[in-house]
Amino acid sequence: MATAVVEHGHHGPGGAPHVEPLPPPIGGDHNLGSVCDAIGDIATCVKPHPREWYIAFACGFAMFGMFAVAVTYLLAIGTGIWGINVPAAWGFAIINFVWWIGIGHAGTLISAILLLLHQRWRTSINRFAEAMTIFAVMCAGVFPLLHMGRPWLFYWLFPFPNNFAMWPQFRSPLAWDVFAVSTYFTVSVVFWYVGLIPDFGVLRDSAPTKIQRWVYGILSMGWRGSAYHWRRYEKVYLILAGISTPLVFSVHSIVSFDFAVSIVPLWHATIFPPFFVIGAIFSGFAMVLVLAIPLRKWYHLEDFITDWHIDNCAKVMLATGMMVCYGYFSEVWMGWYSHSEYEWGTNMQRMFGPYGWSYWCLIFCNFVVPQVLWVKKWRMNPLILFLVSVVALIGMWFERYVIVITLTREYVPSTWGRYAPTIWDWATFIGTFGMFFTFFMLFVRYVPMISMTEIRELLPIRSGGRDGHAIAEGPP
């Protein structure tokens, strides 16, 4: 685990490089008991929830109701209520599917990859980032099912013996999505739950009511905190982290194959898999900041989600945002350099065609606005960082919009058409926000949003911790 940084050009005694210690991962003067009180009392409702929680839950539940109405009407009438047509047969459903899947990537990245890299700053944000992943994938999975037209026959996508001898078309990336997303969701849920087991054991022993002790006792699966349990737990946790790591890259790469294996101009490109993965990490960290900044203010968690954590997330956003912009430049460059009239023509249609406004919106949101993150003073300002993160999420949605609406203009001008979403498209999309925030607010209310046991390991030895070094990580 990295515990210090070396300043180049500065030397200490004997010519050794000057070592500047990293900021402490926890603020304030906490001990083992105060950590559980500050985090666990939120889940057990000993500490009252702020008024903002009730407002956020009410708004989310209202939008969730809108989603239920939109889906009910869709099942009664059919997908004709959406704006999809012959040249644009995908529309909002696939745009929103790819967008929500991208948001879910940051949770697995923070939990798995940063754990394997022994990064201490993941500890304060990994728990709710994992929950964000699960709820975002649930929102994403809704759209392909509804877009099928007959969602009650979704099981036809799986290879099971049947009397009709109908099998999925395994050469289609749409069939690959089923296995990739379902695997990603399953592993994410297991990884999230395994990390919660020690915390459930703590809440079982400290919960104020009998019902809470009974529920947390079941969820803790007999956790006693013995050395035997810790050794097995850490092995399983690291194995799941190793399994989850390739999923970060594989899932959105397979989602990008929905476009890249076609022969549509600007879709048939080998840059799509890394381009989609980096864009997913960019939008995922933006959502982490959108959730983390209000939560730490509402629940007064500044000692656990410190400015150091926020700054590191902003730096990841800046780095991945610049990589995404490189992908935009690469598309334009290859369209011009290839001398393909279809590639270059599609570029011109994107920038100056009927949907050119959306292209310049994504350039403004994903390239221009994130440049403020170069300035540390602005990067450390919670309000500015929150607004930049919201703009980045909007920009990444416009990126998917621009990619999908190129279906309206392909090779033959006689097949060109227009696409416009209907009110039911918007109701379904906004409704998934309600679904996401309803589940997330319930998670915040009943589950520790920050890992108490991992935070305890970050405490100094004098306070009962292990100074940031877990048994599985070894010595510094």
C-alpha positions in Angstrom: 0.0 0.0 0.0 1.3 3.4 -0.9 1.8 5.5 2.2 3.9 8.3 0.9 4.9 10.3 -2.2 8.4 11.3 -3.2 9.1 14.9 -4.2 11.6 14.9 -7.1 14.4 17.3 -6.7 14.2 17.4 -2.9 16.6 15.2 -0.9 16.8 14.5 2.8 19.9 13.5 4.8 22.4 11.4 3.0 21.0 12.2 -0.4 17.8 10.2 0.2 14.7 11.6 -1.5 12.4 13.7 0.6 9.2 11.7 1.4 6.0 13.7 1.8 3.3 11.7 3.7 -0.1 11.4 2.2 -3.0 13.1 3.9 -4.7 11.0 6.6 -7.5 8.9 5.3 -9.7 9.8 8.3 -10.2 13.3 9.8 -10.9 14.1 13.4 -9.8 12.1 16.5 -11.8 8.8 16.1 -11.4 5.5 17.8 -13.1 2.1 17.3 -16.2 3.1 19.1 -16.7 6.5 17.6 -16.4 5.1 14.1 -19.3 2.7 14.8 -21.3 5.4 16.4 -20.9 7.8 13.5 -21.7 5.3 10.7 -23.7 2.6 12.4 -26.1 4.9 14.2 -27.3 6.1 10.8 -28.3 2.6 9.7 -30.0 1.7 13.0 -31.8 5.1 13.0 -30.3 6.1 16.4 -29.2 9.2 14.6 -32.2 10.9 13.0 -32.2 11.2 9.3 -32.0 14.8 7.9 -34.9 16.5 6.2 -33.0 16.3 2.9 -33.3 12.5 3.0 -37.0 12.7 3.1 -37.2 15.2 0.3 -34.9 13.1 -1.9 -36.8 9.9 -1.1 -40.2 11.6 -1.9 -38.9 13.0 -5.2 -37.4 9.6 -6.2 -40.6 7.7 -5.2 -42.7 10.1 -7.2 -40.6 9.6 -10.3 -40.7 5.8 -9.6 -44.5 6.1 -9.8 -44.1 7.9 -13.2 -42.0 4.9 -14.3 -44.7 2.5 -13.2 -47.4 4.4 -15.2 -45.2 4.6 -18.3 -44.3 0.9 -18.2 -47.9 -0.1 -17.6 -49.1 1.9 -20.6 -46.2 0.5 -22.7 -47.2 -3.1 -21.9 -50.9 -2.3 -22.7 -50.3 -0.5 -26.0 -46.8 -1.5 -27.3 -43.5 0.1 -28.2 -45.3 2.2 -30.8 -45.8 4.9 -28.1 -42.1 5.5 -28.3 -40.4 7.6 -31.0 -38.6 4.7 -32.6 -39.2 4.3 -36.4 -37.7 2.4 -39.3 -34.4 4.3 -39.7 -33.9 4.7 -35.9 -35.1 1.4 -34.5 -33.2 1.7 -31.3 -33.8 5.2 -29.9 -34.0 6.1 -26.2 -34.0 2.5 -25.0 -30.5 1.7 -26.1 -29.1 5.2 -25.3 -30.3 4.9 -21.7 -29.2 1.3 -21.4 -25.6 2.1 -22.4 -25.6 5.3 -20.2 -26.8 3.4 -17.0 -24.4 0.5 -17.6 -21.6 3.1 -17.8 -22.6 4.7 -14.5 -22.3 1.3 -12.8 -18.7 0.9 -13.7 -17.2 3.2 -11.0 -18.4 1.0 -8.2 -16.6 -2.1 -9.4 -13.5 -0.1 -10.2 -13.3 1.5 -6.8 -14.1 -1.7 -4.9 -12.1 -4.2 -6.9 -9.2 -2.6 -8.8 -8.3 0.0 -6.1 -8.5 -2.8 -3.5 -6.0 -4.9 -5.4 -3.8 -1.8 -5.9 -3.9 -1.1 -2.1 -5.3 2.4 -2.4 -6.6 3.6 1.0 -8.8 6.3 -0.4 -11.3 3.8 -1.8 -12.4 2.8 1.7 -14.7 5.8 2.4 -16.6 5.6 -0.9 -16.5 2.0 -2.0 -19.7 0.9 -0.1 -22.2 3.3 -1.6 -20.3 3.1 -5.0 -21.0 -0.6 -5.0 -24.7 0.0 -4.2 -24.8 2.6 -7.0 -23.4 -0.1 -9.4 -26.2 -2.6 -8.5 -29.0 0.0 -8.8 -27.6 1.4 -12.0 -27.4 -2.0 -13.6 -31.0 -2.7 -12.6 -32.1 0.5 -14.3 -30.1 -0.4 -17.4 -31.6 -3.9 -17.6 -35.1 -2.5 -17.8 -34.6 -0.9 -21.2 -33.6 -3.9 -23.3 -36.4 -5.9 -21.8 -39.0 -3.2 -22.6 -37.5 -2.7 -26.1 -38.0 -6.4 -26.9 -41.7 -5.6 -27.3 -42.7 -8.9 -25.5 -40.6 -8.7 -22.3 -42.5 -11.7 -20.8 -40.6 -13.8 -23.2 -37.1 -12.6 -22.1 -36.1 -16.2 -21.2 -35.9 -16.9 -24.9 -32.5 -15.1 -24.7 -31.0 -18.0 -22.7 -29.9 -21.3 -24.3 -32.4 -23.7 -22.8 -33.8 -26.9 -24.4 -37.2 -26.1 -25.9 -39.7 -27.8 -28.2 -39.4 -25.0 -30.8 -35.6 -25.6 -31.2 -35.1 -21.9 -31.2 -31.7 -20.8 -29.9 -30.2 -17.4 -29.4 -28.1 -16.0 -32.2 -24.7 -16.2 -30.5 -23.1 -14.3 -33.3 -25.1 -11.2 -32.2 -23.6 -8.9 -29.6 -27.1 -8.3 -28.3 -27.0 -11.9 -27.1 -23.6 -11.3 -25.6 -25.0 -8.5 -23.6 -27.3 -10.9 -21.8 -24.5 -13.0 -20.4 -22.1 -10.1 -19.8 -24.6 -7.9 -17.9 -26.1 -10.8 -15.9 -22.7 -12.0 -14.9 -21.6 -8.5 -14.0 -24.7 -7.9 -11.9 -24.4 -11.3 -10.1 -20.7 -10.8 -9.2 -21.4 -7.2 -8.1 -24.2 -8.2 -5.7 -22.1 -11.0 -4.2 -19.1 -8.7 -3.8 -21.2 -6.0 -2.2 -22.9 -8.5 0.2 -19.7 -10.2 1.3 -18.2 -6.8 2.2 -21.3 -6.1 4.3 -21.1 -9.2 6.5 -18.7 -7.9 9.1 -20.7 -4.7 9.4 -23.9 -6.6 9.8 -22.2 -8.4 12.7 -21.4 -5.1 14.3 -24.9 -3.8 13.9 -26.3 -7.1 15.3 -24.4 -6.5 18.5 -25.2 -2.8 18.8 -28.7 -2.4 17.4 -31.1 -0.8 19.9 -34.2 -2.8 19.0 -34.9 -6.6 19.0 -36.2 -6.6 15.4 -33.0 -4.9 14.2 -30.9 -7.4 16.1 -32.9 -10.2 14.6 -32.6 -8.9 11.0 -29.0 -8.0 11.2 -28.3 -11.3 12.9 -29.7 -13.2 9.9 -27.8 -11.0 7.4 -24.5 -11.4 9.3 -24.6 -15.2 8.7 -23.2 -16.1 12.1 -20.3 -13.7 11.9 -18.3 -13.8 15.1 -15.2 -11.8 14.2 -12.8 -14.6 15.0 -9.4 -14.9 13.4 -10.8 -17.9 11.5 -13.7 -15.8 10.1 -11.4 -12.9 9.2 -9.0 -15.2 7.3 -11.7 -16.8 5.3 -13.4 -13.4 4.7 -10.3 -11.7 3.4 -9.5 -14.6 1.1 -13.0 -14.6 -0.4 -13.0 -10.8 -0.7 -9.7 -10.7 -2.6 -10.9 -13.6 -4.9 -14.1 -11.7 -5.7 -12.0 -8.6 -6.4 -9.9 -10.5 -8.8 -13.0 -11.9 -10.6 -14.6 -8.4 -10.7 -11.6 -6.7 -12.2 -11.8 -8.1 -15.7 -15.5 -7.5 -15.7 -14.9 -3.8 -15.5 -13.3 -4.0 -18.9 -15.2 -6.8 -20.5 -18.8 -5.7 -19.8 -18.7 -2.3 -21.5 -16.4 -3.6 -24.2 -19.1 -6.1 -25.1 -21.7 -3.3 -24.9 -19.6 -1.4 -27.4 -19.7 -4.4 -29.7 -23.4 -3.7 -30.2 -22.1 -0.9 -32.4 -18.6 -1.9 -33.4 -19.4 -5.2 -35.1 -21.8 -3.4 -37.5 -20.8 -1.7 -40.8 -22.4 1.6 -40.0 -20.0 4.5 -40.5 -18.2 5.6 -37.4 -19.5 2.5 -35.6 -17.3 0.0 -37.2 -14.2 1.0 -35.3 -11.7 -0.8 -33.0 -11.4 2.2 -30.7 -15.0 1.6 -29.4 -14.2 -0.9 -26.6 -11.5 1.2 -24.8 -13.5 4.3 -25.7 -16.6 3.0 -24.0 -14.7 1.7 -21.0 -13.0 5.0 -20.3 -16.3 6.9 -20.9 -18.0 4.5 -18.4 -15.4 5.2 -15.7 -15.7 9.0 -16.4 -19.5 9.0 -16.0 -19.3 6.5 -13.1 -17.0 8.7 -11.0 -19.2 11.7 -11.9 -22.1 9.9 -10.3 -20.0 8.9 -7.3 -19.3 12.6 -6.7 -23.0 13.6 -7.3 -23.9 11.2 -4.5 -20.9 11.6 -2.2 -20.9 15.4 -1.9 -24.5 15.8 -0.7 -24.3 12.7 1.6 -21.3 13.9 3.5 -22.9 17.2 4.1 -26.4 15.8 5.1 -24.9 13.3 7.5 -21.8 15.3 8.6 -19.4 12.7 7.3 -16.6 15.1 6.5 -14.2 13.1 8.7 -14.7 10.0 6.6 -15.3 11.4 3.1 -12.6 14.0 3.3 -11.4 16.5 0.7 -8.6 14.1 -0.2 -11.2 11.5 -1.3 -13.1 14.1 -3.3 -9.9 15.4 -4.9 -8.8 11.9 -6.0 -12.2 11.3 -7.6 -11.9 14.6 -9.4 -8.5 13.7 -10.7 -9.8 10.4 -12.1 -12.6 12.3 -13.8 -10.1 14.8 -15.3 -7.8 12.0 -16.6 -10.6 9.8 -18.0 -12.4 12.9 -19.5 -9.3 13.8 -21.5 -9.1 10.2 -22.7 -12.7 10.4 -23.8 -11.9 13.6 -25.7 -9.0 11.8 -27.4 -11.6 9.3 -28.7 -13.7 12.2 -30.1 -10.6 13.5 -31.9 -9.7 10.1 -33.1 -13.1 9.6 -34.8 -12.8 12.9 -36.6 -9.2 12.3 -37.6 -9.8 8.8 -39.0 -12.8 10.0 -40.9 -10.7 12.6 -42.6 -7.5 10.6 -43.0 -9.2 7.4 -44.3 -10.6 9.4 -47.3 -13.8 7.4 -46.9 -16.7 9.6 -48.0 -19.1 7.7 -45.8 -16.9 8.1 -42.7 -16.2 11.8 -43.3 -19.8 12.5 -44.4 -21.1 11.0 -41.2 -18.7 13.2 -39.2 -20.1 16.2 -41.1 -23.7 15.1 -40.4 -22.9 14.7 -36.7 -21.3 18.2 -36.4 -23.4 20.2 -38.8 -26.5 18.1 -39.6 -29.9 18.3 -38.1 -28.6 16.8 -34.8 -25.4 18.9 -34.7 -26.6 20.7 -31.6 -26.3 17.5 -29.6 -22.7 16.9 -30.8 -21.6 20.3 -29.7 -23.4 19.8 -26.4 -21.4 16.7 -25.7 -18.1 18.5 -26.6 -19.0 21.4 -24.3 -20.0 19.1 -21.4 -17.2 16.5 -21.7 -14.3 18.6 -22.9 -14.8 22.3 -22.1 -16.4 22.2 -18.7 -14.1 19.5 -17.1 -11.1 21.7 -17.8 -11.9 23.6 -14.6 -10.7 20.5 -12.7 -7.1 21.5 -13.6 -7.3 24.2 -11.0 -7.0 22.8 -7.5 -9.0 25.6 -5.9 -12.0 24.8 -8.1 -11.4 21.1 -7.9 -11.7 21.2 -4.1 -14.8 23.4 -4.1 -17.8 21.0 -3.4 -20.3 23.1 -5.3 -18.2 23.6 -8.4 -17.3 19.9 -8.4 -20.9 18.9 -8.0 -22.0 21.0 -10.9 -19.1 19.7 -13.1 -20.1 16.2 -12.3 -23.7 16.8 -13.3 -22.6 18.4 -16.5 -20.4 15.4 -17.2 -23.3 13.0 -16.7 -25.4 15.1 -19.2 -22.5 15.1 -21.6 -22.1 11.3 -21.5 -25.8 10.9 -22.1 -25.4 13.2 -25.2 -22.5 11.0 -26.4 -24.7 8.0 -26.4 -27.5 10.0 -28.1 -25.1 11.1 -30.9 -23.9 7.6 -31.4 -27.3 6.1 -31.7 -29.0 8.8 -33.9 -26.5 8.2 -36.7 -28.9 5.4 -37.6 -31.1 8.0 -39.1 -28.6 8.7 -41.9 -26.6 5.8 -43.4 -25.3 5.0 -46.9 -28.4 5.6 -49.0 -30.1 9.0 -48.8 -33.5 7.5 -49.6 -33.4 5.6 -46.2 -32.7 8.8 -44.2 -35.2 9.8 -41.6 -35.6 11.7 -38.4 -35.9 10.7 -34.8 -37.7 12.5 -31.9 -38.5 11.0 -28.5 -42.0 11.1 -27.3 -43.3 12.0 -23.8 -43.4 8.3 -23.0 -39.7 8.0 -23.8 -38.9 10.8 -21.4 -41.3 9.4 -18.7 -39.6 6.0 -18.9 -36.1 7.6 -18.7 -36.9 10.0 -15.9 -38.7 7.2 -14.1 -35.5 5.1 -13.9 -34.0 8.0 -12.0 -36.8 7.5 -9.5 -36.1 3.8 -9.3 -32.4 4.5 -8.8 -32.9 7.2 -6.1 -35.6 5.3 -4.3 -33.5 2.2 -3.9 -30.4 4.3 -3.0 -32.2 6.3 -0.3 -33.4 3.0 1.2 -29.9 1.7 1.2 -28.6 4.8 2.9 -31.3 4.5 5.6 -30.9 0.8 6.5 -27.4 -0.2 5.5 -24.0 1.3 6.5 -23.1 3.5 3.6 -19.4 3.4 4.6 -17.6 0.2 5.7 -17.1 0.4 9.4 -14.7 -2.5 9.6 -12.5 -1.1 6.8 -12.5 2.4 8.3 -11.4 0.9 11.6 -8.3 -0.6 9.9 -7.3 2.9 8.8 -7.2 4.2 12.4 -3.8 4.7 13.9 -2.5 1.9 16.0 -2.8 4.1 19.2 -6.6 4.2 18.5 -7.0 0.5 18.1 -6.6 0.3 14.3 -3.9 -1.2 12.1 -2.7 2.1 10.6 -4.3 1.3 7.2 -2.8 -2.2 6.7 -5.2 -5.1 6.6 -4.0 -8.7 7.1 -4.6 -9.5 3.5 -2.5 -6.6 2.3 0.6 -7.4 4.3 3.1 -5.0 5.8 3.7 -1.6 4.3 
